[in-house]
C-alpha cells in the first residue's frame, strides 16, 4: 500500500469519526440516521468505521440528515472547497471542526466546548 493509499484510508477513517461525532451530537442512533438518509444500518456502520468510500450522493444525504454543510464532509476526503474558512452560514469552521474531530475528547466534552463556542459567537 502506497502513501496515497495510506492517506486515503486515513481520510476515510477521519470522515467516519466526524460522521459518528455529528450523529451523536444530533442525539441520533446509527439506525435512526441510516433510516433518515435512506441507507442500510450495515452501510452506515461501515462508513463510520472508515471501511467504505461514500459517493457524493451518500455524502449529500448524510449532510442533509445531520444538518451540516457538505463542505464539512468533503474536507475530510481531502477535497478543496471554494471557501475553506467558512460554512454555509458564513461562520468559521476551524474551531468547531477541530473540536468535533478531536479523538481525545468525549462526546460530553465536545458538547460543552461547542456550547461555549456558540455562546461566544452569540
N, C-alpha and C positions, 0 to 999 in steps of 0.2 A: 504494500500500500504506500503510495507516494505522499508527499507533503500536502498536495492539493486535496487528495482523498481524506487525509487526516483532518485538514481544516474543514472540509465539507461535513465530516462526521461530527466534529466539534460544534459547528454551526447548527446542525440538526438537533443535537442534544441541548444546546442553549435555547433554541426555539421551543423545544418540548418543555423545558423548565419554565420558560416565560409563559407559555400557554397554561401550564399547570398553576403557576402563581396567579395569573389573571383569573382563572376559573375559581380558585379558592377564594380570592378576594371578592369575587362576584357571588360567593357562597352557593356555588353550583356543584353538584356531584359530577363525576366524569360521565355518568349515564345521562344526567339531565342536559349537560352541554351537548353530548353526542346527539340526543334527540332534537334539541333546539336547532342544531345546524345540519340535521339530516345525514349523520354519519353513524356507522356502527360503533358500538361500545368498544369492540376489539380494535378497530382502526384508531379510535380516539386514544386508547391506551398506548398503542404503538407510536402514535405521533408524540405523545407526552414523554415517551421514553427515548425519542430520537431514532426510532427504528424505520421510519418511513419518510420519504421526501414528498411533502404535500404539493398538490397542484395549486395554481393561482386561484382556481375556483374554491378549493377547500380553504385556503388561507382567507379568502374574501368572506366565506361563510363563517369561519371562526371569528374573524374580526368583528363581523356584524353581531354574532351571538354574544360576544363579550363586550360589545360597545366600545371597541378600541379602534384606532386608526390602522389601516392596512400597512402603512409605512412602518409602524412598530414591529410588525411581524416580518416584513421584508428586510429590515435592518439585521435581524438575527440570521438571515440567509446570506448576508454579505452584500445585499443589493444597495446601491446608492439611490437615494431618493432626491427629489427636487429640492427639498428643504430639510437638511439634516439636523436642524436645531429646533424645529417646532412640529407639532402635530396638527391635526385637522382644526383644532381650536386656537392655534397660534401660540400655545403655551410651550415653554421649553420642555424637552423630553429628557434631557440628560440626567437630572436628579431623580425623577420618577423611574425612568428605565433602569438606572443604577440600583435603586432600592429593590425593585422587583426582580432583578436578575441576580442579586447577591445571594449565593447559596449558603452563606453563613448566618443569614437572618431567618428567624422563624416567621411563619405567616402572621403571628400576633405582632411581632416587632415590625414587620413590613407595614401592617395596617396602621400602627401607631406612628411610624415615621411619615407615611403618606398623609395621615391626618394633620400632623404638624406642618408638613409642606403645604398642604391645601389651605390651612389657616393662615400661613404667611402670605400666600398668594391672594387670599381674600382681603 
